Amino acid sequence: MISYSPFWHTLKAKNITQYQLIKNYNVSAGQLSRMRANQNISTHTIDMLCSILDCKVEDILIYVKTESL
């Protein structure tokens, strides 16, 4: 499973709010909502967030192994 928990820590470290991402950088509120729920987002969105936050992919997401069903 992909977890976006690093993203929220990176936002805080960079002192950027979700509101700023939406208003100043035109990040979709829907994309942020999907990230809160650890749902899929596009690589375009990941690229955009890395550019905005001047960070690496690892600062946005991590892979968490889950048990197979």
Secondary structure, 3 states (H helix, E strand, C coil): CEECHHHHHHHHHCCCCHHHHHHHHCCCHHHHHHHHCCCCCCHHHHHHHHHHHCCCHHHCCEECCCCCC
